[in-house]
Amino acid sequence: MEQLLKDLEATDAGDLAFTRILVHLKTEVFAHVKDEEDNLFVRLREGCHPFVLESLGEKVRHAQKSAPTRPHPAVPAIKLLAPGVGLVDRVRDFVTGRGK
């Protein structure tokens, strides 16, 4: 999906390839979500105590608060940078009104 997003970004919206890439991306995203809902989440509910699931959910919610909100392909994939990059993104989002 990451490569498809990069391909989409590099393609002019008027190009026929743009539509092809967008359809492919949509198909991949839907397949990913369906797999999570039909397989991963079912297996987690079957194999984990509700307390553990709640703890995992809290960790995800916490990570989302500091995760970047924009793509940063030039930034190395170092998790230690994510909170700082996420903070800068959130300031930019606040100033520009993005996401309202």
C-alpha positions, 0 to 999 in steps of 0.5 A: 500500500505504501508503494501504491501511495507513492505511485499515486503521489507521483502520478498526475490526476488526469493520467489514466494510470492515476485511476488504475493505481487508485482502484488498486489501492482501494482494493488493497485497503478493503482486503486488508480491513476485511482480513483484520475484521474476519481473521485477526480480530476474531483470533485476538478475541478468542485467544486473549483475555478482555483485560489484555485486549483493553490494554492493547487498545489503550496502547493503540489509542496512546500511539495514535495521539503522537503518530504523524498525521501526514506522510513523511517518506524522507524521514527514516523509519525510526520509531523514536522520531514518530512522536516529534514528527507527530507533534509537528504534524498536529501543530500544522493541522491546528494552524491550517484547520486540517481535519475539522 
